[in-house]
Each structure stands twice: as C-alpha cells, then as structure tokens.
Amino acid sequence: MRAVFGVLSLLVVLAIVASLAKNNLQASGIGSLDARQAQAASQTAAGGIPGATAADVSGLTVPEQSKALQDKVRDDTVRALQQGAERTKQRADEN
C-alpha cells in the first residue's frame, strides 16, 4: 500500500513539474514550434538564402564518405606521430 501511494505521489509531482515547465517555456516563446521555425528561417546559410543548407558536393555515398573520413583521420594521426618522433629525435641529437 505504501508503494502505491509513493508511486502516485511521484506521478502527481511529475505532472505538476511538467505543467510548470510547459507554462514557463510557452511564456518565453522557446517551446513553440512556430518560434523555432521562424528563428531557423531567419538565419541564413549558403548563398544568403534564408533556411538554405549547403548541398553535399562530394558525390560520395555515405559508406564512401565514412571510409574517406576514416582514412583522413588515420593519415593525420600517422603524420602527427611521425612529427612527434622527428621532434624527439632532434631534441635527442641536440643534447
């Protein structure tokens, strides 16, 4: 019986908090979908056209893009490790 009342009281508190949060968001204008859409439309992207987004000009499929990104990260990591090894060798030669 205690567990039932505990769960019911938590649900009542949750409903009150949700109602207060909803009222607060609506009052500030953040919670309304129209306000968010208007804000997104007012921001300009590619070419200064409101609401526009840049197209993917690479022409690669998603798996190809993933592979290309993995290769780039691997190459950058190898290059950074080589540069670190060269710096370490230079410092050792100086001493």
Z-matrix of the N, CA and C atoms (Angstrom, degrees):
N
C 1 1.444
C 2 1.534 1 110.31
N 3 1.337 2 115.55 1 -39.37
C 4 1.462 3 119.51 2 178.97
C 5 1.526 4 110.85 3 -63.10
N 6 1.335 5 115.44 4 -40.95
C 7 1.464 6 120.02 5 -179.08
C 8 1.520 7 110.90 6 -62.88
N 9 1.315 8 117.67 7 -39.09
C 10 1.464 9 121.72 8 179.81
C 11 1.520 10 109.83 9 -63.68
N 12 1.334 11 116.74 10 -46.81
C 13 1.462 12 119.59 11 178.77
C 14 1.531 13 111.47 12 -65.21
N 15 1.313 14 117.06 13 -36.05
C 16 1.458 15 120.45 14 177.34
C 17 1.511 16 111.98 15 -63.07
N 18 1.329 17 116.91 16 -44.95
C 19 1.459 18 121.19 17 179.37
C 20 1.519 19 110.37 18 -66.03
N 21 1.341 20 116.54 19 -43.46
C 22 1.467 21 119.85 20 179.24
C 23 1.527 22 111.79 21 -62.40
N 24 1.329 23 116.72 22 -40.70
C 25 1.466 24 118.95 23 179.53
C 26 1.528 25 110.81 24 -66.85
N 27 1.329 26 117.37 25 -36.84
C 28 1.469 27 119.57 26 176.71
C 29 1.525 28 110.81 27 -65.03
N 30 1.323 29 116.83 28 -39.62
C 31 1.468 30 119.80 29 178.09
C 32 1.526 31 111.74 30 -64.42
N 33 1.342 32 116.61 31 -39.34
C 34 1.468 33 120.41 32 178.18
C 35 1.527 34 109.96 33 -64.25
N 36 1.319 35 117.30 34 -44.89
C 37 1.467 36 121.09 35 179.04
C 38 1.525 37 110.17 36 -63.47
N 39 1.323 38 117.27 37 -41.46
C 40 1.455 39 120.95 38 178.29
C 41 1.525 40 111.23 39 -61.89
N 42 1.314 41 117.20 40 -41.68
C 43 1.463 42 120.99 41 179.10
C 44 1.526 43 110.96 42 -64.25
N 45 1.331 44 116.79 43 -39.93
C 46 1.468 45 120.04 44 179.53
C 47 1.525 46 110.38 45 -66.24
N 48 1.321 47 117.16 46 -44.84
C 49 1.468 48 120.98 47 -179.87
C 50 1.526 49 110.16 48 -64.31
N 51 1.320 50 117.54 49 -42.04
C 52 1.464 51 120.39 50 178.79
C 53 1.518 52 111.20 51 -63.23
N 54 1.318 53 116.98 52 -40.64
C 55 1.465 54 120.58 53 178.69
C 56 1.528 55 110.94 54 -64.35
N 57 1.325 56 116.57 55 -43.81
C 58 1.467 57 119.81 56 178.52
C 59 1.527 58 111.43 57 -63.93
N 60 1.328 59 116.59 58 -41.36
C 61 1.464 60 119.98 59 179.51
C 62 1.518 61 110.64 60 -64.76
N 63 1.326 62 116.85 61 -41.47
C 64 1.472 63 120.52 62 179.43
C 65 1.526 64 110.56 63 -62.48
N 66 1.328 65 116.69 64 -45.55
C 67 1.463 66 120.08 65 179.16
C 68 1.518 67 111.29 66 -63.13
N 69 1.326 68 116.66 67 -39.92
C 70 1.457 69 121.17 68 -179.63
C 71 1.524 70 111.11 69 -65.31
N 72 1.336 71 117.01 70 -42.98
C 73 1.467 72 120.51 71 179.57
C 74 1.517 73 111.84 72 -67.40
N 75 1.325 74 116.22 73 -39.17
C 76 1.461 75 118.68 74 179.33
C 77 1.514 76 111.45 75 -67.88
N 78 1.309 77 117.16 76 -35.70
C 79 1.460 78 120.53 77 179.89
C 80 1.524 79 111.25 78 -67.12
N 81 1.342 80 116.92 79 -35.06
C 82 1.455 81 119.58 80 -179.09
C 83 1.524 82 112.40 81 -85.94
N 84 1.317 83 118.06 82 -10.28
C 85 1.458 84 121.43 83 178.42
C 86 1.506 85 113.98 84 84.19
N 87 1.324 86 117.98 85 0.49
C 88 1.456 87 121.01 86 -178.75
C 89 1.516 88 110.69 87 -76.84
N 90 1.298 89 116.89 88 -35.16
C 91 1.450 90 120.87 89 -173.86
C 92 1.510 91 115.48 90 -77.42
N 93 1.309 92 118.44 91 -12.35
C 94 1.460 93 118.71 92 -175.96
C 95 1.523 94 110.45 93 -85.52
N 96 1.299 95 115.26 94 139.09
C 97 1.459 96 121.38 95 -178.79
C 98 1.526 97 110.76 96 -67.46
N 99 1.320 98 116.91 97 -37.78
C 100 1.465 99 120.19 98 -179.29
C 101 1.526 100 111.62 99 -62.39
N 102 1.320 101 116.58 100 -39.85
C 103 1.465 102 119.85 101 179.90
C 104 1.520 103 110.90 102 -65.28
N 105 1.335 104 116.93 103 -41.03
C 106 1.454 105 119.72 104 179.41
C 107 1.520 106 111.04 105 -67.68
N 108 1.336 107 117.29 106 -38.99
C 109 1.455 108 119.96 107 179.02
C 110 1.520 109 110.53 108 -67.05
N 111 1.318 110 116.97 109 -39.61
C 112 1.457 111 120.16 110 178.88
C 113 1.518 112 111.00 111 -64.85
N 114 1.332 113 116.16 112 -39.01
C 115 1.460 114 119.98 113 178.78
C 116 1.523 115 110.56 114 -66.62
N 117 1.327 116 117.49 115 -41.82
C 118 1.458 117 120.75 116 179.79
C 119 1.523 118 110.83 117 -66.62
N 120 1.316 119 117.01 118 -37.70
C 121 1.456 120 120.26 119 -179.42
C 122 1.520 121 111.60 120 -70.54
N 123 1.328 122 116.88 121 -28.79
C 124 1.459 123 119.42 122 -179.01
C 125 1.523 124 112.26 123 -75.59
N 126 1.317 125 116.26 124 -22.91
C 127 1.455 126 119.70 125 178.60
C 128 1.520 127 108.65 126 -79.11
N 129 1.295 128 116.12 127 134.99
C 130 1.455 129 119.17 128 -178.32
C 131 1.504 130 110.60 129 -99.24
N 132 1.327 131 114.89 130 148.99
C 133 1.462 132 120.50 131 179.10
C 134 1.519 133 108.06 132 -123.66
N 135 1.299 134 117.46 133 -126.07
C 136 1.456 135 123.11 134 -174.32
C 137 1.520 136 110.98 135 -63.13
N 138 1.305 137 116.82 136 128.42
C 139 1.452 138 121.84 137 174.51
C 140 1.512 139 114.48 138 72.32
N 141 1.303 140 119.23 139 8.93
C 142 1.452 141 121.35 140 179.15
C 143 1.509 142 113.60 141 74.91
N 144 1.314 143 118.26 142 11.77
C 145 1.456 144 121.44 143 179.55
C 146 1.520 145 107.95 144 -87.77
N 147 1.343 146 117.95 145 123.21
C 148 1.463 147 119.84 146 -177.79
C 149 1.529 148 111.42 147 -59.66
N 150 1.324 149 114.98 148 132.62
C 151 1.452 150 120.74 149 177.05
C 152 1.512 151 114.91 150 78.37
N 153 1.324 152 118.73 151 1.06
C 154 1.456 153 121.22 152 -178.12
C 155 1.522 154 110.30 153 -82.23
N 156 1.313 155 114.66 154 150.91
C 157 1.460 156 119.67 155 175.41
C 158 1.516 157 108.43 156 -124.92
N 159 1.308 158 116.00 157 153.19
C 160 1.458 159 120.36 158 -179.58
C 161 1.519 160 109.79 159 -73.05
N 162 1.324 161 116.14 160 137.42
C 163 1.458 162 120.93 161 178.71
C 164 1.520 163 110.00 162 -80.74
N 165 1.330 164 115.23 163 155.17
C 166 1.461 165 120.92 164 176.10
C 167 1.517 166 107.78 165 -79.19
N 168 1.314 167 116.60 166 107.65
C 169 1.459 168 121.00 167 -175.13
C 170 1.517 169 112.67 168 -93.35
N 171 1.340 170 117.45 169 1.43
C 172 1.454 171 119.27 170 -177.02
C 173 1.521 172 111.40 171 -74.40
N 174 1.330 173 117.71 172 -27.25
C 175 1.455 174 120.97 173 179.30
C 176 1.515 175 113.27 174 73.98
N 177 1.317 176 118.30 175 10.90
C 178 1.454 177 122.05 176 -179.25
C 179 1.524 178 110.32 177 -92.83
N 180 1.312 179 115.15 178 150.46
C 181 1.456 180 119.05 179 174.04
C 182 1.521 181 108.86 180 -75.68
N 183 1.306 182 116.44 181 169.48
C 184 1.460 183 120.15 182 -178.39
C 185 1.534 184 111.64 183 -61.14
N 186 1.344 185 119.50 184 -46.01
C 187 1.474 186 117.70 185 177.21
C 188 1.531 187 112.75 186 -61.57
N 189 1.337 188 117.02 187 -36.03
C 190 1.468 189 119.83 188 178.24
C 191 1.523 190 110.64 189 -67.11
N 192 1.342 191 116.56 190 -40.51
C 193 1.455 192 120.13 191 177.63
C 194 1.525 193 110.47 192 -63.24
N 195 1.322 194 116.42 193 -40.99
C 196 1.457 195 120.91 194 178.74
C 197 1.525 196 110.99 195 -62.52
N 198 1.312 197 116.47 196 -46.16
C 199 1.470 198 121.15 197 179.27
C 200 1.532 199 110.39 198 -62.11
N 201 1.341 200 116.25 199 -42.87
C 202 1.464 201 120.12 200 179.76
C 203 1.531 202 110.87 201 -62.95
N 204 1.312 203 116.29 202 -41.36
C 205 1.464 204 119.71 203 179.44
C 206 1.527 205 110.97 204 -66.18
N 207 1.339 206 116.55 205 -41.67
C 208 1.458 207 119.86 206 177.90
C 209 1.528 208 110.95 207 -62.32
N 210 1.328 209 116.45 208 -42.62
C 211 1.467 210 120.17 209 178.50
C 212 1.520 211 111.28 210 -62.70
N 213 1.335 212 116.90 211 -41.71
C 214 1.462 213 120.87 212 -179.67
C 215 1.530 214 110.47 213 -63.68
N 216 1.321 215 115.98 214 -44.95
C 217 1.466 216 119.36 215 179.87
C 218 1.525 217 110.28 216 -64.08
N 219 1.335 218 116.89 217 -41.73
C 220 1.468 219 120.45 218 178.96
C 221 1.524 220 110.16 219 -62.09
N 222 1.340 221 117.23 220 -45.43
C 223 1.463 222 120.74 221 -179.86
C 224 1.525 223 111.56 222 -63.49
N 225 1.342 224 116.48 223 -41.94
C 226 1.462 225 119.88 224 178.87
C 227 1.526 226 111.35 225 -63.93
N 228 1.333 227 115.96 226 -38.46
C 229 1.467 228 119.81 227 179.28
C 230 1.527 229 110.94 228 -66.42
N 231 1.325 230 115.98 229 -44.02
C 232 1.467 231 119.97 230 179.20
C 233 1.525 232 109.91 231 -62.39
N 234 1.326 233 116.75 232 -43.06
C 235 1.470 234 120.68 233 179.93
C 236 1.525 235 110.64 234 -62.44
N 237 1.340 236 116.91 235 -42.69
C 238 1.455 237 120.29 236 -179.69
C 239 1.532 238 111.19 237 -65.59
N 240 1.329 239 116.57 238 -40.03
C 241 1.462 240 119.74 239 177.78
C 242 1.522 241 111.66 240 -65.29
N 243 1.335 242 116.55 241 -38.82
C 244 1.468 243 119.99 242 178.30
C 245 1.524 244 110.93 243 -65.81
N 246 1.336 245 116.20 244 -41.31
C 247 1.462 246 119.25 245 178.47
C 248 1.523 247 110.61 246 -63.23
N 249 1.324 248 116.73 247 -40.35
C 250 1.461 249 120.01 248 178.19
C 251 1.518 250 111.72 249 -64.05
N 252 1.329 251 116.01 250 -41.16
C 253 1.469 252 119.81 251 178.77
C 254 1.527 253 110.19 252 -64.67
N 255 1.339 254 117.71 253 -40.36
C 256 1.468 255 120.94 254 179.31
C 257 1.530 256 110.64 255 -65.00
N 258 1.335 257 117.05 256 -41.40
C 259 1.460 258 120.15 257 178.50
C 260 1.518 259 111.08 258 -63.45
N 261 1.310 260 115.24 259 -41.54
C 262 1.477 261 119.49 260 179.34
C 263 1.519 262 110.04 261 -63.47
N 264 1.325 263 116.44 262 -41.65
C 265 1.467 264 120.50 263 179.62
C 266 1.519 265 110.45 264 -65.28
N 267 1.347 266 117.77 265 -41.85
C 268 1.456 267 121.34 266 178.74
C 269 1.518 268 111.18 267 -61.82
N 270 1.328 269 116.69 268 -43.35
C 271 1.456 270 120.26 269 179.75
C 272 1.519 271 111.18 270 -65.58
N 273 1.325 272 116.00 271 -36.86
C 274 1.471 273 119.10 272 178.58
C 275 1.525 274 110.81 273 -67.90
N 276 1.356 275 116.60 274 -36.46
C 277 1.447 276 120.30 275 179.02
C 278 1.515 277 111.25 276 -69.59
N 279 1.335 278 118.16 277 -32.95
C 280 1.457 279 121.83 278 179.91
C 281 1.520 280 111.74 279 -68.89
N 282 1.316 281 116.48 280 -31.00
C 283 1.483 282 120.07 281 -177.64
C 284 1.465 283 108.69 282 -86.38
